[in-house]
Amino acid sequence: MSGQTPFPRGTDLPGQSPLFWVQHKDRYLRQLLIRDIEAETGRQLIVYHSDCNIGGVNIDHGDDVYMAELLNAAGPGPVDLMIETNGGNTDATEKICSQLCNGARDLRVIVPRRAKSNGTVIALAGFQIVMGMESELGPIDPAINDIPVEFILGAANAGQQVDPVLLQAAIRALDQTKKLAGDLLAHRMLKGVDAKIIGDIIAKLAARSHYHSHGSVVNAEEATALGLKVLALKPDDQLWRKFCLLRAMFQHDCVQIGAGKLFEGAKVSLVVDRPRQP
């Protein structure tokens, strides 16, 4: 290409062959919008998108390789992470948060639709969370074998017979999640804030006494009331409309290509296939 404006914005035809360009046009169009957003914000935009409508697509131990690719391509400047996920493994979440803290010293997290459970923990790695009317975070209480740890601990505290190994696992899982979330707030979003205030935020997010369901919706207003730093954008905000359009493109294209996850930036695009059904 002789010009700097990529097809179809420019008049020059793409450098790829016609068949290749057509086969990958959805990715090219997503990346074109990513560049538009970057030009508006002055920040590198990376995307971790999961198809939340199918089971088994969670944060897992393979994600760190893809996140490293995105962060390395983004470089040392300010970074926006747009994320959609239902949550997943806490050890894997801890690794991703470590990467974000080391690879994106100035990080915002964009939640166009949902970042639930450990997705909320990842959002706490940012110095600010950008949310809109459609956005939701959620409680971060962990579960073991789909049993909320608070149920296990509650049963033990009530004098009911609980497998001692399961009880110890529940205690450790809750401690791990609370420590990770608390450390992120203390060193990133709420650096310098009194430890008791941070502890109160984590206690609310990690206990069923405040949010009675793991699927409870923590919207922008609720997140702000908790004490998190939230930039709430209105539905007609042009930047928010771009984020929502990009999110819709990712969701549609995941279905079309059979992807479970897409990791993408202006220069990198990585596809993780959907889990195979038994």
N, C-alpha and C positions, 0 to 999 in steps of 0.2 A: 504494500500500500504506500502510495506516495504522500498522501495527506495524513494528518494526525487525528482526524475525526473518524471514528470507526463506522463501518457500514452497520446499520442502514441510516445513520445520522448523516454521514458524508456521501459524496457523490462517487467516490472510488469504490470499486467492487472489492469484496473481501479477498485477502491473500490466500485463503484456503480454497480448495476445489469446491465447486458448487454442491456436490453430493455430501462432502464432509461438512460444509457449513450448515446445510439444511439438517443433517443428522444431529448437529450440536447447537442448533439455533436457540433453543430454550436457554441453554447455559450462557450463550453469548448475550442474549437479551437481559438475563438476570445480572450479569456482570456489567452490562451497560448501565443499568439502574444503580448498581452498587457504586459505580464511578460518579454518577450524577449526585448521589447522596454524599459521597466523600467530598465532592467539589463544594457542596453547600455547607457541610459541617467543618471542613478542614481536618477531618479525622479519618483514619483508616477504618473500614468497616469489614468485619469478619462475621460469618454466619454459621451457627450450629443449629440446624433444623432437623427435628425428629418428626416423623409422621405419628402424631399422638392418637390417631384414630385406629391404630392396629396394636395388638398386644405384643409384648416381648421386645419392643423398641425402647430400650432404656439406656441411661448412662452406664457404660461398662468399661472394662479394662482395655479395650481396643481404641478408645476415643482419644487417648493422649497422643498417639502417633499423628492423628489428623489435626489435633489442636496445635501441635508443634509446627506442622507445615503452615498452618494459617498464621501463627504468630511470627514465624521466621520470615514469611513473605510480607507481612505487614510492616516490619521494621520497628525502630525504636520510638516512633512518634506516638501521639495520642491514638487510642484504639476504641472503637465501639464494637461490642459483641452483641449481635442480635441472636437471641436464643429462644427455642421452643422445645420443651421436653416435659414429660410427666415425672421425671426423676429417675432414680436408679441406684446403683451400688455406691456406698459411702466411700469405700477405699478409692474407687475410680474417681469420684467427685473430688476427693482430697488431692489427687494427683493433678486434675485439671485446674483446681484452684491454685495449686503451687505454680503451675505453668503460667497462669494469668498474672499472678502476683510478681513473678520474676520477668515475664516477657512483655507485660503491658503495665508500665508504671503509672500511666494515666489512662484509666479504663472506665468507660461507661457501659452499662448493660441495658440493652433495649429489649423490652418484653412486649411484642405486638399482640400476643394472645395469651400464652401461658408459660410459666416456668414454675412447675410444682415440685414440692418435696425437695429433693437435692438440687433441683433446678433453681429453687429459691436460694439455697446455700451458695450456688455459683453466682447468683445475682449479688450476693453480699460481698463478693470479691471486687465489685465496682465501687467507685467513689460516688456514683450516682446511678439511679435506676430510672430509665425513661419509660413512662407508662401512659396509656390512654384509656378511653372508655372500655375497650375490649380486653384490657390487660388483667391478668391475675397471677399473684404469687400464692403460696399456700403454706400450711404448717410443715415443719421439718421433722416431726417425730418419726423415728425409724420403726421398722417392723422386722420381725423374724418369722420366716415361713408364713408371711401374710398376716401374722398376729401382731398388732401394735404392742410395742414393748411396755407401754403404760398399762395395758391390760394384764400383762404378765407380772409386772411389779405390783399392781393393785391387788392381784390375787394373792401374791405372797404376803403383802402387808395386811391382808384381811385374814391371814392364818390358813389359807387354802394350801393344799399340797401342790407344790410346783417342782418340776424337775430341776435339781440344783444346777445342772449344766445350762439349761435353758435360762434359768434366772441370772446366772453370771453373764451369759451372752447378752441378755437384755440390758443389764446394767452397763456393760462395756459399750454396747451399741449406742445407748443414749448418751453416755459420757463422750464418746467420740464425736457424735454429731454436734453436741452443745459446745465442745471445745473448739471444733473446726469453725463453726459459725461465729462463736465469740471472738476467736483470734482474728478472723477476717474483719469483723466490725472494729475491733480495737486497733488494728494496724492499717485499715483502709478507710472505709466510709465514715466511721465515727472515731477516728484517731484523736486522742486528747479528751474524749468524753469520759465522764466518770464511769468506773467499772461497774458500779451498781446499776446505773441506767442501762448499760449494755446487757448486764445479767438479767434485768427485768424483761428486756426485749426478747432475749433468747428463751427465757422461761415461758413466755406467752407463746412463742412460735413452736416450742418443743413439747408442750403439754396439752392434753385433751381437756384440761380444766378451763382453758380460754377459748380454744377452737375445738368444738366437739366432734368434728369429722376431719379426717386427713385430707378430704377434698374441699374443705372450706375455702371460700374465695377471699383472698386478701387483695382488694383492689387498690387503686392509687391513693384514695382517701384514707383507707384503713392503714396502708403501709406508712403513710405520712404520720398518721396518728400514733403508730407504734414508735416512731422516732427515726425511721429510715429516711435517707435523703432521696427524694423523688422529684423528678421533673415531670409534671403532669401536662400532657399536650391535649388540646381540644380536637374533636373530630375533624374540624375544618382546617386545622393547622397543616400547611403544605408539606412540611417535613414529615409529620405523622402520617399523612396520606401516602407518602412515598414508602415509608416503612410498611404500612399495611398492604400496599400493592406488592412490594417485594415478598412479604410473607405469603400472600395469596399465590404468587408465582411459584414459590418453593413448594407449597402444599400441593398445588395442581401437578407440578412436574414430578414430585415424589411418586404420586399415583401412576402417572403415565409411564415412568421408567421402572417402576417396581422397586423404588429405593425405600429403605427404612430411615436413612439419615442422609443429609447432604451437608458437607462442610465446604464453605466457599468464601472466597475473597475476590478482589479484582483480578488477581493473578493466579489463583489456585482454585481448583474445583475437584472435590473428592466425593465419591458415592459409596455408601455402605448399603448392601443389599438387604432386603427384608428377611427376617428369620424364616427358615423353611418350616412349613406347617407339617406336623406329624401325620 
